[in-house]
Amino acid sequence: MKLYTYFRSSAAFRVRIALNLKELAYEPVFVHLAKGEHRRTDYGKVNPQALLPTLELDDGTRLNQSLPIIEYLDEKHPRPPLLPKDALSRARVRSLSQLVASEIHPLNNLRVLQHLKRLGQTQEQIDTWYRHWIADGLTKLEDELQARAGKFCLGEAPTMADCCLVPQIFNAKRYNSDLAPYPTTMRVFDNCMNLEAFDHAQPSKQPDAE
């Protein structure tokens, strides 16, 4: 398999974690988001959405969007499971995953930050925007996790929700967000980072890290 990735891409980070948890080998293909390589014509032929990640299977089939990729991997390689078997727990994991991937992350991704700059916002104003939406989302996530978290987001083994949580905390740290109000979230984060699958997927350990 090939994974089109960028070391700072949160969405690609999620998939790297999932691949590592399932011990699946892949060849990384680097697409530099900050340099706009995802908007080049050649990459558009790989992924018409011009987004990361893209997972190319051995037969050449290409999948995009991080959560469907993770669900595909879980169906094709069910051990260890990243989605629970029972419907209610599976819905819970998807809900937590979407809270990060659909509610927090889109407001702070690269194209939004670049557009804010084009609108004349200063870097300080952009950073304030970023931290505001991090705090808004993590407050909700903390409330959810306080109610039902185990060692991980749900139970005693990592799920797709943990694959989403960890990259978001890396982003929060990069922008100097105050994480003290989220003790349960940070406990789960620390438990995740004690696992090689998460540690080896982090941005600083990628071959294209800068």
C-alpha positions in Angstrom: 0.0 0.0 0.0 1.0 3.6 -0.5 -0.1 6.4 1.9 0.0 9.9 0.5 0.8 11.9 3.6 2.4 15.0 5.1 4.0 15.0 8.5 1.8 17.8 9.9 -1.5 16.6 8.4 -3.8 15.6 11.2 -5.9 13.5 8.9 -2.9 11.6 7.6 -1.7 11.2 11.2 -4.9 9.4 12.1 -4.4 6.9 9.3 -0.7 6.4 10.2 -1.8 5.5 13.7 -4.4 3.0 12.4 -1.9 1.4 10.0 0.6 1.1 12.9 -2.0 -0.4 15.3 -2.8 -3.0 12.7 0.9 -3.6 11.9 0.3 -2.9 8.2 3.3 -1.9 6.1 2.9 1.0 3.7 5.0 3.2 1.5 4.7 6.9 2.3 4.4 9.3 -0.6 5.0 12.8 0.6 2.7 15.7 -0.5 3.9 19.1 1.0 0.7 20.9 2.0 2.4 24.2 3.0 3.9 24.4 -0.5 0.6 23.6 -2.1 1.6 20.3 -3.7 -1.9 18.9 -3.0 -3.2 21.4 -5.5 -1.0 20.3 -8.4 -2.5 18.6 -11.4 -0.6 15.4 -10.9 -1.9 15.0 -7.4 -5.4 15.9 -8.6 -5.3 12.7 -10.7 -4.6 10.8 -7.5 -7.2 12.5 -5.3 -9.8 14.7 -7.0 -10.6 16.3 -3.6 -7.0 17.6 -3.5 -6.8 16.6 0.2 -4.7 14.3 2.4 -4.6 11.4 3.1 -5.0 9.1 0.1 -4.5 5.4 0.7 -3.6 3.4 -2.5 -4.2 -0.3 -2.2 -2.0 -3.0 -3.8 -4.4 -3.2 -6.8 -4.2 0.5 -7.4 -7.6 1.4 -5.8 -7.4 4.7 -4.0 -9.4 5.7 -0.9 -9.6 9.1 0.6 -11.0 10.8 3.7 -9.4 9.6 6.9 -12.3 8.1 8.8 -13.6 6.0 5.8 -10.0 4.8 5.3 -9.8 3.7 8.9 -13.2 1.9 8.7 -12.1 0.2 5.5 -8.8 -1.0 7.2 -10.9 -2.2 10.2 -13.2 -4.3 8.0 -10.3 -5.8 5.9 -8.0 -6.3 8.8 -10.2 -6.8 11.9 -7.4 -7.4 14.5 -7.0 -5.4 16.6 -10.5 -3.8 16.2 -10.7 -0.1 16.0 -14.5 -0.1 16.1 -16.5 -2.2 18.7 -18.7 -5.0 17.6 -21.9 -3.8 19.3 -23.9 -1.1 17.6 -24.1 1.3 20.5 -20.4 1.3 21.3 -19.6 1.6 17.6 -21.9 4.6 17.4 -20.2 6.1 20.4 -16.7 5.7 18.8 -18.0 7.3 15.6 -19.5 10.2 17.6 -16.3 10.9 19.4 -14.3 10.6 16.2 -16.6 13.0 14.4 -16.5 15.5 17.2 -12.8 15.9 16.5 -12.7 15.3 12.7 -15.9 17.2 11.8 -16.3 19.8 14.5 -12.8 20.9 15.7 -10.4 20.2 12.9 -12.1 21.8 9.9 -12.2 25.2 11.6 -8.5 25.1 12.0 -7.0 23.4 9.0 -4.5 24.9 6.7 -6.8 26.3 4.1 -8.9 28.1 6.8 -5.8 29.6 8.4 -4.5 30.7 5.0 -7.8 32.3 4.1 -7.9 34.2 7.4 -4.5 35.6 6.5 -5.7 36.7 3.1 -8.6 38.5 4.9 -6.0 40.6 6.7 -5.9 38.9 10.0 -2.6 39.1 11.9 -0.8 36.0 13.1 -1.8 36.8 16.7 -5.5 37.0 15.6 -5.2 33.7 13.7 -3.6 32.0 16.7 -6.4 33.3 18.9 -9.0 31.9 16.5 -7.2 28.6 16.5 -7.1 28.4 20.3 -10.7 29.5 20.6 -12.0 26.5 18.5 -9.6 24.1 20.2 -11.0 25.1 23.6 -14.6 25.0 22.3 -14.2 21.4 21.0 -12.0 20.0 23.8 -14.4 21.2 26.4 -17.1 19.1 24.8 -14.8 16.2 24.3 -13.7 16.4 28.0 -17.4 16.2 29.1 -17.9 13.2 26.9 -14.8 11.4 28.1 -15.4 12.1 31.8 -18.7 10.3 31.5 -17.5 7.1 29.9 -13.8 6.9 29.1 -11.7 4.0 30.3 -8.0 3.8 29.7 -8.7 5.0 26.2 -11.6 6.9 24.7 -13.9 3.9 25.1 -12.7 1.0 27.2 -9.2 -0.5 27.6 -8.0 -0.6 24.0 -7.6 2.2 21.5 -10.3 2.8 18.9 -10.8 5.1 15.9 -11.7 7.8 18.4 -8.1 7.7 19.9 -6.7 7.9 16.4 -8.5 11.2 16.1 -7.9 12.5 19.6 -4.1 12.3 19.5 -3.4 14.4 16.4 -5.8 17.1 17.7 -3.8 17.3 20.9 -0.6 17.7 18.9 -2.2 20.6 17.1 -3.3 22.1 20.4 0.2 21.9 21.8 1.7 23.4 18.6 -0.5 26.5 19.1 0.2 26.7 22.9 -3.4 25.9 23.9 -4.1 25.6 27.6 -4.7 21.9 28.2 -5.1 22.0 31.9 -8.9 22.1 31.8 -9.0 18.7 30.1 -7.5 16.1 32.6 -9.4 13.1 31.3 -8.6 13.9 27.7 -4.9 14.3 28.5 -4.9 11.1 30.5 -6.2 9.3 27.5 -3.7 11.1 25.3 -0.8 10.0 27.6 -2.0 6.4 27.5 -2.1 6.5 23.8 1.4 8.0 23.5 2.8 5.1 25.6 2.0 2.8 22.7 4.6 2.5 19.8 1.8 2.7 17.2 1.0 6.3 18.3 4.5 7.4 19.1 5.9 6.3 15.7 3.1 8.0 13.8 3.8 11.5 15.4 4.9 14.3 13.1 8.5 14.6 14.3 9.2 11.0 13.6 8.1 11.1 9.9 10.8 11.1 7.2 9.5 14.4 5.8 9.5 16.2 9.1 10.9 19.7 9.1 
